[in-house]
Every structure is written in C-alpha cells, then in structure tokens.
Amino acid sequence: MPDRLSRNPSTSPAGAPAPGQRADARNNRARLLQAARDAYALDGTGVPSSAIARRAGVGAATLYRHFPTRDALISAAFSEQLGQCVAAVDEALNDDDPWRGLRTVLTEVCRMQAEDRGFSAAFLTAFPDAPDVQRERARAESRLARLVQRAKDTGQLRKDFDSSDITLLFLANNGVLRDSPAASMAASRRLLAYFLQSCRPTDDTPLPEPAPLRLDDLYRAPRRTG
C-alpha cells in the first residue's frame, strides 16, 4: 500500500470513521476491517493490501479512501484489542493484590498474542501515523511500571525485577508462536508459567543487569509488500 495520503481521506490517521459517513461507506469500512483481522490472524500483517481488498469484496480505491496507509489499516484493525490491553492494566491497578493484578495482565496479553498472529505482529509494530495508538501504549507502559513497583513494595516480586523484563517476556512469547493455534497457546502458557515462577522472591541468586529495553523497542515498521 502506498505511504501517501489519498486526496480525499475518509478517516482519521488512526482509521476512525469520519463523522457523517454514509451507510454504504460504513459497511465497506467494517468489511475491510474484518477482512484485515481475518487475514492478519492467519498470516500476520505482511498480507498485501490488495489481498485484503479482494477478501472484503471492494476495490483498491475504496480501501485507500478508508485507510490511506498500511499503518492506518493495521492500527484500526487492532485498536479494540489494544484497548483491551490498556483496560486490563487499569483493572490490575485497582486490584488489592498487586501480584494477582500483574499476573492477570501478563496472562491476558500473552493469550492475545498466542491466539492471533496478526495482533502479535501489530503489538510489535510502531505506528507513527497513529498518535492515539502511541499515546495509549505510553499510558499502558507507565501504569505497568507502577504495577511492578507495587508488587515489589509488597514483597510479592523479586527486588531485582525490572520493567524491561516484561518487554523480554513479550518478545519471547512472540518467538514461540507456531502455525498451529493449539501449539502456540501451549507454548505461550508454558513460557509464561516459567516466567512468573522466576519472578517470585524465593531465590536470592542475583540476576544479570536488566536489558535496556522499553515497550517502544518492540515496535518495528511493518513490511510493505502490498
């Protein structure tokens, strides 16, 4: 998909429908988003945009009017799931048990990665044309850091745990995903169980220095093949 904006874009940079959009335009947008989610879930975000347009039963011009860039299509397709991740962090902060809250958040994100290869790819991608996505990610990262500190303060998390370890978990979880959904889920659950077990303050053996990683380090520019 070309990086240039169309002359008459009908969406915001994040892919939200324009106010006053006609019913047929809203229907086309919904079909494009569903087609994108289905294709990305099977093959990741490298699926050509032309294939998504065909899957939705619309022409390329219609796709470009709704989603002028590949980034806009990907971020719109997974905005709901990103919102679920942010909501999970917010809910965890309201949990009286910081360890349970942290464990719940990590379990939810790893599950979403394992269930949907497209979401995993989108989760690891930067969207410079979607400032709302960047803003939500920054908010989630800040609140995750607060959750980590709460768990450490209550003695439920080892003292040398670092927020960058969460980035390592998500990178590793993406690496164990397989073509088989069942195998992906089994591998993800196993990896998470090992990770959570190692996070508990039951072993005084010091860890190596934390990796200089932030969630931003996960994100890569999407491959442009369509």
N, C-alpha and C positions, 0 to 999 in steps of 0.2 A: 504494500500500500504506500502511496507517495506520502512524504512528510509535509507537503504544502497543504495549507488550508484551502477548502473549496471556496468559491466566490460567495456562496450563499449557505453557510453552515447553519444547520437547524438545531445544533446542540451547543451546550457549554463545553469548555475544554475537558471536563470530566465525563461528558457524554450524557448529561441530564437532558430530558426533552425540553424543547423550547416552549415558553408559555403560548397558549393559543394554538398549539399544533393540531392539525386536522386529525380526524379519527383514523383515516387510512394511513397517515404518516405515523401515528402512534402504533398502529398494528404492525407496520413494516419494521419499526424500531424494535418492538417486542420480539418479532420473529428473528431479526438479526441477532439480538442478544441471546435468545435461546439457542440458535444455531451455533453461535460462538461458544457458549458454555458447553454444549454437547461435543463440539469438535475439540475444544481445548481439553476437556476431561479425558478424551481418548488419546490425543496425540500431543498435548502441550500447546503452548502459544506460538509455535512455529508454523501452524496451519496457514496456508496462503489465504489472504482476504478474499480472493476470487472464489475459493472453495466455500468459504462461509456464505458469500452472497448466493451462490448456487444452492447451497443447503437450505437457505432461507427462502428461496424462490423469488429473489429480486435481482435487479441488475446492479452492476458495479457502481453506476452513478447514484443509485439510491443509497447504497452503503456509504459512499463518500459524503453524501449530503448529511447523513446522520452522524457519521464518525469520520471526520476528515483525516485522522491519522490512525495508525495501528495502535498507538498508545491509548487513544481515546476509546477505541473499541475494547481493548483488554481491560482497562481500568473500569469501564462501565459494566462489563460483564461480571466482574468480581467485586464490585463496590458493596453489594449486600453482604458477601462473606467477610470482607474486610470490616464492615460494620459489626458483624457478629464477633469478630476477634476483639475489637475495641470494647464492645459491650461486655465481653467475658472478663476483660481486665477490670473494668469498672465494677462489675459484680464481685470480683475477687477482693477488691479493696474494701468492700462493705462486709466481707466475711469476718466474723470474730476470730477465726482461726487462720492466721496468715499462711501457714504451711498448706492447709487444705485449699486456700484460695490460689496459691501459686501452682500447686499440683493440678488443680482443675483447669487453669488457663493453659498450661503446657500440654495437658492431655487433649484439650479441645483443638488447639492449633495443630498439633501433630496429627490428630484424627483427620482434620480437614485437608492437610497436606496429603495424607495417605489415600483418602477417598477420591481425590480429584487432582490429577496430574496438572490440569490447567490452573487450578488455584495455586498449587505449589509453585509453578513457574511464575505466575503473576505475583505471588507473595515475595519472590526473589528478584523482582524487576523494579527498576526505577521508572517513574512516570513524570518527567519534567514538565509536561504539558497539563498535568492534573494537580494543581496546588492543594486541592482539598484532600487528595489521597496522601500527599506528603504531610499535610497538617495532621491528619488522623494517625498516621504512623508515628509522628513525633510525639503526639499525646500518649499513644499506647506505650512507647518506649519509656517516657518519663514515669508513667504510672507503674510499669513493670519494675523499674528501679526502686520505686517506693515500696512495692510489694516485697521485693527481695530484702530490702533493709528491714522491714517489719519482721520478716521471718528470721533474720539474723538477730535482731534485737530481742526476740522472744526465745532464742536458743534452739530454734527448730531447723536452722540451716547452718551448715558449717561456716565458720568465721571467714575462711579464705575464699568462699564462693564469690564470684564476680558476675555482674550483669552480662558481661560479654560471654559467659558460659551459656546463656540462653541462645545467643547467636550461633554458637558452636552446635548446640542441640538441633536447631532448625536446619543448619547446613547438613549435618549428619543425617537427619531424618529424610531430607530430600534425596540424599545419596543412596538410601536403602530402598527407595521405591522401585517396584518391579512392574512389568506389564500386567501381571495378574493382580487384580484388586485384593483378593484374599491374601496373597503373599505379601503385598505391600502393607496391609493392615497388620499382619502377624509380625513382620519385621519391625514396623514402627512401634508397636506395643512393647516388643522385647527391648528395643533400644531405649525407649522412654523409661521402662522399668529399671534398667541398669543405671540410667542417668539419675533418676530420682533416688535410688538406693545410695548412690555415691554422694548425693548432696547432703545426706543426714550427718549430724555432728557426732558420729560414732567412731570415727577414725582420726587420730591425731597426726597421721602421716601428712606432711605438708605437700601441697600441690605445686607444680611449676608456676612461674609467673603467668598471670592471665594474658590471653591474646589481646592485642589492641584492636578489638572489633566492636562495632556498633551495628544495630539493625540496618543502618544505611549501607554497610559493607556487603549485605546480602544482595543488593539490587544490581541488576545488570540491564543494559539496554536490550530490548527484545531483538531477536534475529529478524531481519526484514527480508522475507522470502516471497511476499505476495505483492 
